[in-house]
Amino acid sequence: MGADAHWVAVPRDRDEQPVQCFGAFTADLYALAEWLRQCQIETVVMESTGVYWIALFEVLEERGFDVKLVDPHAVRQVPGRKTDVKDGQWLQELHTYGLLRGAFRPKDEICVLRSYLRQRSMLVAMASRTVQHMQKALEQMHLKLTEVVSDLTGKTGMTIIRAILAGERDPQLLATSRDKRCKHDHTTIAKALPGHWRAEHLFALQQAVDQYDFIEQQLRACDEHIEGCLQAFVPDVEADSPQSPPVRTWRSSRSNPPSFAVQAYLEAMTGVDLTQINGIDSLTALQVMSEIGLDRTRWPTSKHCASWLGLCPGNTMSGGTRYRMRSKPSANRAATAWRLAAQGVANRHRALGASSRRMRARLGAPKAMTATAHKLARLVYSMLRYGTAYVDAGQQAYEQKYRDRVLTNLQRKAKAFGYKLVHVEDTDGGVPSTF
């Protein structure tokens, strides 16, 4: 399977030429599906190569075939099968014996929502690059706006930049655009605005701002399509009516929220409020839903879901020895969303934050982030599967539970060695200690 041709193999008793090559044009895909129909084929497997498989996958599904997408790394373990013909025959033979497992792919309506959200993520990444171009142009003109404004694309930053592009050069007048919520005062901002007004740098700044404005327009259009998809799932939700803000114990730091109320659609789709979990905002929850779908029975347990996400430790054993404890590498977008959420959990004064800090002290930051993402994924799975609500016990309750567990283990070890733990009152009048 590639950009210009698709090789297809069927059992030898179905056609005189069991392996045939078809082109990659739309008419060729229709001819391929018709040939499989003539060969009385019901199930089809294909390798996931880039994005070339998507069009053929959709054509075959529309014609009633049971199509499975397989990972090429799982079927190329036998050497000597490196040609397209042999590769197709090898796939057909493995599929005949039932040795191939199809990759997870949600329903078509979820795939549509997922495509829009992935397009939105790409637009956000493009917008961040244009912001970097603006920062570079400002630095070349020796304007220290980024040093006195925390968000260059905020109200103060963009107002000053647009005034500069309109021809204003007076630092005092430019500083009057300061918003009252800015950390730095008017005098400090005015000191950062004298610069060298070279034409080529102003031209680069103008183009960066134009690109940013265009991408913002594209983001709004993308948000409209996303809202349309969500309305198809839950048409009874009134997005225009004022929604009561959810009671959160944390504050989201996401700077690119959607232009519509996502929370109402999420609660109607899932039946639970996922944003009650520390670190998860409505957009993160929506991205995860678009990647894993709404079928809560796709994975039997939360452990199966975490394994599919690539967030659980390795379990490779040989000779009774367990090795390769690292989690498997994965490009799963849902796992990436969990890892980003785990970064925001570490500094929260909640149970999840205390757990993350304890694992970071014991395992290091990278492993602690994966472990926290694993815990977040299992929490979300339980909420979606069983409809339970998340209740944060608090940092103190977690610390007390952890202390009790440590004391229980110490008592068990002391008893095994013939010792007994006793409480010793603190001479300073504090909490009793245990030795």
C-alpha positions as CSV (number, residue, x, y, z in Angstrom):
1,M,0.0,0.0,0.0
2,G,1.4,3.3,-1.0
3,A,0.8,6.6,-2.8
4,D,0.7,5.1,-6.3
5,A,-0.4,1.4,-5.9
6,H,-2.1,-1.1,-3.7
7,W,-1.2,-4.8,-3.6
8,V,-4.0,-7.2,-2.6
9,A,-3.8,-10.9,-1.9
10,V,-6.7,-13.4,-1.6
11,P,-6.7,-17.2,-0.9
12,R,-5.4,-19.2,-3.9
13,D,-8.8,-20.9,-4.5
14,R,-10.6,-17.6,-5.0
15,D,-9.0,-16.4,-8.2
16,E,-6.5,-17.5,-10.9
17,Q,-4.3,-14.6,-9.9
18,P,-4.5,-14.4,-6.1
19,V,-2.2,-11.4,-5.9
20,Q,-3.1,-8.3,-7.9
21,C,-2.0,-4.7,-8.1
22,F,-4.4,-1.8,-8.2
23,G,-3.7,1.9,-8.7
24,A,-4.3,4.5,-6.2
25,F,-7.0,6.6,-8.0
26,T,-10.6,6.5,-6.9
27,A,-11.7,4.4,-9.8
28,D,-9.0,1.9,-8.9
29,L,-10.2,1.7,-5.3
30,Y,-13.7,0.9,-6.6
31,A,-12.3,-1.8,-8.9
32,L,-10.4,-3.3,-6.0
33,A,-13.5,-3.5,-3.9
34,E,-15.4,-5.1,-6.7
35,W,-12.7,-7.7,-7.2
36,L,-12.8,-8.6,-3.5
37,R,-16.6,-8.9,-3.9
38,Q,-16.2,-11.3,-6.8
39,C,-13.7,-13.3,-4.8
40,Q,-16.4,-13.6,-2.0
41,I,-14.2,-11.9,0.5
42,E,-15.9,-10.7,3.7
43,T,-13.0,-9.5,5.9
44,V,-10.0,-7.5,4.9
45,V,-6.8,-6.6,6.7
46,M,-4.4,-3.8,5.7
47,E,-1.2,-2.3,7.0
48,S,-1.3,1.2,8.4
49,T,1.1,3.1,6.2
50,G,1.0,6.8,6.6
51,V,-2.4,8.2,5.5
52,Y,-2.6,6.2,2.3
53,W,-4.9,3.6,3.9
54,I,-7.6,6.0,4.9
55,A,-9.4,6.4,1.6
56,L,-9.3,2.6,0.9
57,F,-10.5,1.8,4.4
58,E,-13.5,4.1,4.0
59,V,-14.3,2.7,0.5
60,L,-14.2,-0.9,1.8
61,E,-16.3,-0.1,4.9
62,E,-18.9,1.7,2.8
63,R,-19.3,-1.5,0.7
64,G,-19.9,-3.7,3.8
65,F,-16.5,-5.3,4.3
66,D,-15.2,-6.0,7.8
67,V,-11.9,-4.1,7.6
68,K,-9.1,-4.4,10.2
69,L,-6.1,-2.1,10.4
70,V,-3.0,-3.9,11.7
71,D,0.3,-2.6,12.9
72,P,3.1,-3.4,10.4
73,H,5.6,-3.9,13.3
74,A,3.5,-6.8,14.5
75,V,3.4,-8.7,11.2
76,R,7.0,-8.2,9.9
77,Q,8.8,-10.4,12.4
78,V,9.6,-13.1,10.0
79,P,12.6,-12.3,7.7
80,G,12.6,-12.8,4.0
81,R,9.2,-11.2,3.3
82,K,10.3,-7.7,2.1
83,T,8.5,-7.4,-1.3
84,D,5.0,-6.1,-1.8
85,V,3.7,-9.5,-3.1
86,K,5.1,-11.6,-0.3
87,D,4.0,-9.0,2.2
88,G,0.4,-9.2,1.0
89,Q,0.5,-13.0,0.9
90,W,1.9,-13.1,4.5
91,L,-0.8,-10.8,5.7
92,Q,-3.5,-13.0,4.0
93,E,-2.0,-16.2,5.6
94,L,-1.9,-14.7,9.1
95,H,-5.4,-13.4,8.8
96,T,-6.6,-16.9,7.6
97,Y,-5.4,-18.4,10.9
98,G,-6.9,-15.5,12.9
99,L,-3.5,-14.3,14.2
100,L,-4.0,-10.6,13.4
101,R,-5.6,-8.1,15.7
102,G,-7.2,-5.0,14.3
103,A,-6.2,-1.6,15.7
104,F,-8.8,0.5,17.6
105,R,-10.8,2.8,15.5
106,P,-13.9,4.6,16.9
107,K,-17.2,5.0,15.1
108,D,-17.4,7.2,12.1
109,E,-19.1,10.1,13.9
110,I,-16.4,10.1,16.5
111,C,-13.8,10.0,13.7
112,V,-15.3,13.1,12.2
113,L,-15.1,14.9,15.6
114,R,-11.5,13.6,16.0
115,S,-10.5,15.0,12.6
116,Y,-11.8,18.5,13.5
117,L,-10.0,18.4,16.8
118,R,-6.7,17.3,15.3
119,Q,-7.1,20.1,12.7
120,R,-7.6,22.5,15.6
121,S,-4.5,21.2,17.4
122,M,-2.5,21.8,14.2
123,L,-3.9,25.4,13.9
124,V,-2.9,26.0,17.5
125,A,0.6,24.8,16.8
126,M,0.8,27.1,13.8
127,A,-0.4,30.0,15.9
128,S,2.3,29.4,18.4
129,R,4.9,29.5,15.6
130,T,3.6,32.9,14.5
131,V,3.8,34.2,18.1
132,Q,7.5,33.1,18.0
133,H,7.9,35.1,14.8
134,M,6.4,38.2,16.5
135,Q,8.8,37.7,19.5
136,K,11.8,37.5,17.2
137,A,10.8,40.6,15.3
138,L,10.3,42.6,18.6
139,E,13.7,41.4,19.9
140,Q,15.4,42.4,16.7
141,M,14.0,45.9,17.1
142,H,15.1,45.8,20.8
143,L,11.6,46.0,22.1
144,K,11.4,44.2,25.5
145,L,7.6,43.8,25.4
146,T,7.9,40.1,26.2
147,E,9.8,41.0,29.4
148,V,7.0,43.1,30.8
149,V,3.9,41.3,29.4
150,S,3.3,37.7,30.4
151,D,1.2,36.9,27.3
152,L,2.1,38.6,24.1
153,T,-1.2,37.7,22.4
154,G,-3.2,39.1,25.3
155,K,-5.1,42.4,25.4
156,T,-2.1,44.6,26.3
157,G,0.4,42.9,24.1
158,M,-1.7,42.9,20.9
159,T,-2.9,46.5,21.4
160,I,0.6,47.8,21.7
161,I,1.8,45.7,18.7
162,R,-1.0,47.0,16.5
163,A,-0.3,50.6,17.6
164,I,3.3,50.1,16.6
165,L,2.3,48.8,13.2
166,A,-0.1,51.8,12.8
167,G,2.9,54.1,13.2
168,E,2.9,55.0,16.9
169,R,6.5,55.3,18.4
170,D,6.0,57.2,21.6
171,P,6.7,54.8,24.5
172,Q,4.5,56.7,26.9
173,L,1.5,56.6,24.6
174,L,2.1,53.0,23.9
175,A,2.2,52.2,27.6
176,T,-1.3,53.7,28.0
177,S,-2.6,50.5,26.5
178,R,-1.7,48.7,29.7
179,D,-4.5,46.6,31.2
180,K,-5.1,47.1,34.9
181,R,-4.4,43.4,35.5
182,C,-0.8,43.7,34.3
183,K,1.9,43.0,36.9
184,H,4.2,45.7,35.7
185,D,3.2,49.4,36.0
186,H,3.0,52.0,33.3
187,T,6.6,53.3,33.9
188,T,8.2,49.8,33.5
189,I,6.2,49.1,30.3
190,A,7.2,52.4,28.9
191,K,10.9,51.7,29.5
192,A,10.6,48.5,27.5
193,L,9.2,50.1,24.4
194,P,11.9,52.4,22.9
195,G,13.6,50.5,20.0
196,H,15.2,50.6,16.6
197,W,12.5,50.9,14.0
198,R,14.0,49.2,11.0
199,A,11.7,48.7,8.1
200,E,12.6,45.0,7.5
201,H,11.7,44.1,11.1
202,L,8.5,46.0,11.0
203,F,7.6,44.1,7.8
204,A,8.3,40.8,9.5
205,L,6.2,41.8,12.5
206,Q,3.3,42.9,10.2
207,Q,3.4,39.5,8.4
208,A,3.5,37.6,11.7
209,V,0.5,39.5,13.0
210,D,-1.4,39.0,9.7
211,Q,-0.7,35.2,9.9
212,Y,-1.8,35.2,13.6
213,D,-5.1,36.9,12.7
214,F,-5.8,34.6,9.9
215,I,-5.1,31.5,12.0
216,E,-7.4,32.9,14.7
217,Q,-10.1,33.2,12.0
218,Q,-9.5,29.6,11.0
219,L,-9.7,28.5,14.6
220,R,-13.1,30.1,15.0
221,A,-14.4,28.4,11.9
222,C,-13.0,25.1,13.2
223,D,-14.8,25.6,16.5
224,E,-18.0,26.1,14.6
225,H,-17.6,22.7,13.0
226,I,-16.7,21.1,16.3
227,E,-19.8,22.5,17.9
228,G,-21.9,21.2,15.0
229,C,-20.5,17.7,15.6
230,L,-21.3,17.9,19.3
231,Q,-24.9,19.1,18.5
232,A,-25.3,16.0,16.4
233,F,-24.5,13.9,19.5
234,V,-26.6,15.8,22.0
235,P,-29.1,18.0,20.1
236,D,-31.0,18.9,23.2
237,V,-28.1,21.0,24.7
238,E,-28.8,24.7,24.5
239,A,-25.3,26.2,23.9
240,D,-26.6,29.7,23.7
241,S,-28.2,29.7,27.2
242,P,-25.9,30.9,30.0
243,Q,-24.2,27.9,31.6
244,S,-23.4,27.8,35.2
245,P,-19.6,27.5,35.6
246,P,-18.5,24.2,37.2
247,V,-17.3,24.2,40.7
248,R,-13.6,23.4,40.3
249,T,-10.9,23.1,42.8
250,W,-8.2,24.1,40.3
251,R,-7.7,26.7,37.6
252,S,-7.0,25.8,34.0
253,S,-4.0,27.5,32.4
254,R,-4.9,26.7,28.8
255,S,-4.6,29.9,26.7
256,N,-6.6,28.6,23.7
257,P,-10.0,27.6,24.9
258,P,-12.8,26.9,22.3
259,S,-15.2,29.8,21.4
260,F,-18.2,27.9,22.7
261,A,-19.3,26.2,25.9
262,V,-17.8,22.7,25.8
263,Q,-18.7,21.7,29.3
264,A,-22.5,21.3,28.6
265,Y,-21.9,19.0,25.7
266,L,-19.4,16.9,27.6
267,E,-21.7,16.3,30.5
268,A,-24.6,15.4,28.2
269,M,-22.3,12.9,26.2
270,T,-20.6,11.2,29.1
271,G,-23.1,11.7,32.0
272,V,-20.2,12.8,34.4
273,D,-18.1,15.9,34.9
274,L,-14.6,15.0,34.0
275,T,-13.3,18.5,34.8
276,Q,-13.6,17.8,38.5
277,I,-10.4,15.9,38.2
278,N,-7.3,18.1,38.8
279,G,-5.5,19.0,35.6
280,I,-8.3,18.2,33.2
281,D,-10.2,21.0,31.5
282,S,-13.1,20.7,29.1
283,L,-10.9,20.8,26.0
284,T,-8.6,18.0,27.3
285,A,-11.6,15.9,28.1
286,L,-13.1,16.5,24.6
287,Q,-9.8,15.5,23.0
288,V,-9.7,12.3,25.0
289,M,-13.3,11.5,24.1
290,S,-12.5,12.0,20.4
291,E,-9.6,9.6,20.6
292,I,-11.1,6.8,22.7
293,G,-14.7,7.1,21.6
294,L,-17.8,6.6,23.7
295,D,-17.8,2.8,23.8
296,R,-16.9,2.2,27.5
297,T,-16.8,-1.6,27.0
298,R,-14.1,-1.5,24.3
299,W,-11.6,-2.3,27.1
300,P,-12.6,-4.8,29.8
301,T,-10.8,-3.1,32.6
302,S,-8.9,0.1,33.2
303,K,-5.6,-1.8,33.0
304,H,-6.4,-2.8,29.4
305,C,-7.1,0.8,28.6
306,A,-3.9,2.0,30.2
307,S,-1.9,-0.7,28.3
308,W,-3.5,0.5,25.0
309,L,-2.5,4.1,25.9
310,G,1.1,3.0,26.6
311,L,1.0,4.4,30.1
312,C,1.6,1.2,32.1
313,P,5.0,-0.4,32.9
314,G,6.4,-3.1,30.7
315,N,5.7,-6.7,31.8
316,T,8.3,-8.6,29.7
317,M,9.6,-11.7,31.5
318,S,12.2,-14.3,30.6
319,G,13.4,-17.1,32.7
320,G,11.4,-15.8,35.6
321,T,13.0,-12.4,35.5
322,R,11.1,-9.3,34.7
323,Y,12.9,-6.8,32.5
324,R,12.1,-3.9,30.2
325,M,10.1,-2.1,32.8
326,R,9.7,1.0,30.8
327,S,6.4,1.8,29.2
328,K,6.2,1.1,25.5
329,P,6.8,4.1,23.1
330,S,3.5,5.4,21.8
331,A,2.3,8.3,19.7
332,N,-1.2,8.0,21.1
333,R,-2.8,11.5,21.3
334,A,-4.9,10.6,24.3
335,A,-1.8,9.5,26.2
336,T,-0.2,12.8,25.2
337,A,-3.2,14.7,26.6
338,W,-2.9,12.8,29.9
339,R,0.8,13.6,30.2
340,L,0.1,17.3,29.6
341,A,-2.6,17.1,32.2
342,A,-0.2,15.4,34.6
343,Q,2.2,18.3,34.3
344,G,-0.5,20.6,35.7
345,V,-1.3,18.3,38.6
346,A,2.2,18.3,40.1
347,N,1.9,21.7,41.8
348,R,-1.7,21.3,43.0
349,H,-2.3,21.1,46.8
350,R,-4.6,18.1,46.3
351,A,-4.4,14.3,46.6
352,L,-3.3,13.9,43.0
353,G,-0.6,16.6,43.4
354,A,0.7,15.0,46.6
355,S,0.9,11.6,44.9
356,S,2.7,13.1,41.9
357,R,5.3,14.9,44.1
358,R,5.9,11.7,46.1
359,M,6.5,9.7,42.9
360,R,8.7,12.4,41.5
361,A,10.9,12.3,44.6
362,R,11.2,8.5,44.3
363,L,11.2,7.9,40.5
364,G,12.2,11.2,38.9
365,A,10.1,13.6,36.9
366,P,9.6,11.7,33.6
367,K,8.5,8.5,35.3
368,A,6.3,10.4,37.8
369,M,4.6,12.2,34.9
370,T,3.8,8.9,33.2
371,A,2.6,7.4,36.5
372,T,0.3,10.3,37.1
373,A,-1.0,10.2,33.6
374,H,-1.7,6.5,34.2
375,K,-3.7,7.3,37.3
376,L,-5.6,10.0,35.5
377,A,-6.5,7.6,32.7
378,R,-7.8,5.0,35.1
379,L,-9.9,7.6,37.0
380,V,-11.5,8.8,33.8
381,Y,-12.1,5.2,32.7
382,S,-13.9,4.4,36.0
383,M,-16.0,7.6,35.7
384,L,-17.0,6.8,32.1
385,R,-17.6,3.1,32.6
386,Y,-19.5,3.1,35.9
387,G,-20.8,6.7,36.0
388,T,-19.2,7.5,39.3
389,A,-18.3,11.0,40.3
390,Y,-14.8,12.1,41.3
391,V,-14.3,13.3,44.9
392,D,-11.0,14.8,45.9
393,A,-10.1,13.7,49.4
394,G,-7.6,16.4,49.8
395,Q,-3.9,16.6,50.3
396,Q,-4.1,16.0,54.1
397,A,-6.2,12.9,53.7
398,Y,-3.8,11.5,51.2
399,E,-0.8,12.2,53.4
400,Q,-2.5,10.6,56.4
401,K,-3.4,7.5,54.3
402,Y,0.1,7.2,53.0
403,R,1.5,7.6,56.6
404,D,-0.8,4.9,57.9
405,R,0.2,2.6,55.1
406,V,3.9,3.1,55.9
407,L,3.3,2.5,59.6
408,T,1.5,-0.7,58.8
409,N,4.4,-2.0,56.7
410,L,6.9,-1.0,59.4
411,Q,4.9,-2.8,62.0
412,R,4.7,-5.9,59.9
413,K,8.5,-5.9,59.3
414,A,9.2,-5.2,63.0
415,K,7.0,-8.1,64.0
416,A,8.8,-10.4,61.6
417,F,12.1,-9.6,63.4
418,G,10.7,-9.9,66.8
419,Y,10.3,-6.1,67.6
420,K,7.4,-3.9,68.4
421,L,6.8,-0.3,67.4
422,V,5.7,2.1,70.2
423,H,4.6,5.7,70.1
424,V,7.0,8.3,71.7
425,E,5.6,11.6,72.8
426,D,7.4,14.6,71.3
427,T,9.2,16.6,74.0
428,D,8.3,19.8,72.1
429,G,4.6,19.1,72.5
430,G,4.1,18.2,68.9
431,V,2.5,15.2,67.2
432,P,3.6,11.8,68.7
433,S,6.3,10.1,66.8
434,T,6.8,6.4,66.1
435,F,10.2,4.7,66.4
